[in-house]
């Protein structure tokens, strides 16, 4: 089982603080994103973090928007990435919807290790009826676009595999778990849903959280 460690603030990715917390000096980038959030997400609980995802010296904004309706047991959320165009215009560069009660749940992190460009990680064990792919996706940004690479293995429970097949699957699982742990130990959790009984053994529900402070004083779901 992978042991989780507390998330830390990592070099090259800084948190925006507000609503009574510590706040970084307001740069022009900060001010542009602050105004954008107020104009476009004032009615939605949101949390944000800035990180230079494409390495051009100007931070992108990762925004988590809680779109839950009145039913707290039917969570729906969105993770978006925004960038700043010449002239100060904000452009959406990436978006993915996340729902709690679906087979396609996944855990998402912001990976940032000193000396490396930040990467969004998406971990998705898509297990149904005891079998299915387990995927770790690396979402990377350039100045013009985003792309992804992924590693995976196919999981079978003991009902679907035995003998040599089971041994090979366990070897792939062990290698995959080592890679997942190596990356997540340097990562800040963004979204965690569901129960992973395949690799980590964790059962968690997480959207933003204390590691991603409430910023721009936009209300957040508690």
N, C-alpha and C positions, 0 to 999 in steps of 0.2 A: 504494500500500500504506500502510495506517495504521501510523505509528510508535508503538510502545508506550512509555510512560514509567513509571518506577518508582512504585508506589503510595505514597501518603503518608497520614499520620494527619490526618484532616480535622476542621475545627472542627465541634463539635456531635455528633461520633461518637467515642466513646472506647473503647479496647481494654482488656479485662480482662487483667491480667498475673498470672502465677503461676509456680510451679515454678522459682524462682530468678531470675525476671526482675523488672522494675520493676512495682509494683502500685499502682493508684489507692487512695486512702483508701476503706475499706469503708463505703459508704453502706448505708442500709437496703435500697435496691433491689438493690445488689450482693449483700448477704447473702441475700436471698430467692431470687435466681436461683442463687446458689452452692449453697444447700441443695437446691433443686429438681433441679439437675443431678446432684448426688451421689445423690439418692434415686431418680432415674429413668434415668440414663444411665451409671451406674458401670461397666457391662459393655461400653459402646460407646465407641470412640474418638470424641471430639467436640472441636470448637472453637467458641468463642462470641465475639460482639461485641455491645456494647450501643449502641443508638442510639434517639433519640426519634423514631420513625417517624410518629406521629400528632400531634406537636406539643403534647401535653398536659402536658409537663414531667416525665413519668416515662418512663424508657427502656424500650423493648422489647428483647428478647434474640433475636438471630439465631443459630441453632444449626446447625452442620454436623455431621451424624452419619454416620460411615463404617460402612456395613453390609456391607462386603465379606466374603464367605465365605473359605474357605481358598485359593481360586484368586485370586491377585493380578491376573490378567489379565481378570477379570470384575467390574470395580468397580461397586458400587451404593452410592449415598449418598442422603441426605435433607437438604433445607434446610427448617428450621422457624422460625417466628416466634412468640414467646411474649410475652404481656403480663401485667401484674399487676392483678387485680381488687381492689375494696375489701375490706379484711380480710386482704390479703396473699396471696390465692390466685393461683396462676399458671395462665393459660389459654392453650391453643394457639390462635393466630389465623390461621396460614397454614402450609401444608405442601406440598412438591412433591418427588417422587422423581426421582432422576437416575441414569441408567445409562450406562456407557461404550459398550457395544457395541449401541447402538440408533440408529435414524435420528432420534430425537427429542432428541438431545443439544443442550445450549445452554450458553452462558456467562452467568454471573450475577455481578452487581456490586452494591456498596452505593454509590450516588451521594450525595455530600454536598458541596455548595458553600456557602460562608458566606452566611448570609441566606436559605437555602432549606431546606425540610423534606427530610430524607433520603428517598430513593426506592430501591427495589430494581429494578435493571435486568435484563432477561432478553433476551439476544441469541440468536436461533435461526435459522440458515440451514438450512432443511429441503429440501435438494436431493437429488433422486433421479433417476437416469438423465439427468442434465444439465439438469434443470429443477425449479422449485419456488419456494415463497414464502421470502423472507428477512425476518425479523420482529425488530423491537426493541420490547419491551414495557416499560411503566413501571408498576410495581406500587406503588400508593399506599394508605396507611392513614388512616382516620379513627378516632374513638374507638370506633365501633360495628362497622365493617366494613372490608374491603379491596376495592379495585377496580383496574381497569387500563385504560390507553390503549395503543395501539400504532400504529406506523408500519411500512409494509412496501413491498416491490416484488416483482414476479414475475420470476425469473431464467430466461432461456433461454440455452443455449450456442449456438455457431455452427451446430450441426446443426439446432436447432429454430427459429432466427430468423435473418433476414438483412435487409439493406437498412434501410428506415425503422423497422421493428420493433426491430432491433438498436440503432439509434441512439437511439431513445426509451428502451429499456431501459438503455443506458449512461448516459443523462442521469439517470434515476431512481436508478441505482446510485451515481453520483457524489454526488448530493444526500443519499442515505441514508448513505453513508460519512462525509460531513461531519458529519451529526448524530450518528452513532455515536462518532466521534472526539471531538466536543465534549463529550459526556457522559462517556465513559470516561476522559478525561484528568482528571476530577475524581472518579474512582470508585476504590474499593478492590476488587480482584478477590476474589470468593468461590469460585466454581467455574468452571473452564475445562476443557472436554473437546473433543476432535475436531480435525478439520482443516478450516479455512475457506479454500477456494480461490476464493471468490466476491468477498468484500469486503476482508478484511484480509490474506489470504495467510498467516496464522499457522497453525501446527500445534503445539498445546500440550496438556499434561495437567497439571491443577492442581486441587488440592482443599485449600482453606485455604492453607497455606504459611507462610513466615516472616512475612508481613505480618499474619497472624492468629495470635498466639502461643498456645501451649498453656496453657490456663487451668484453674483448679480442680484442677490436677495430674491430670487424667484422661488416660490414655495416648492417644497419637495415632499414626496410621499414618505411617511414614517412607518 
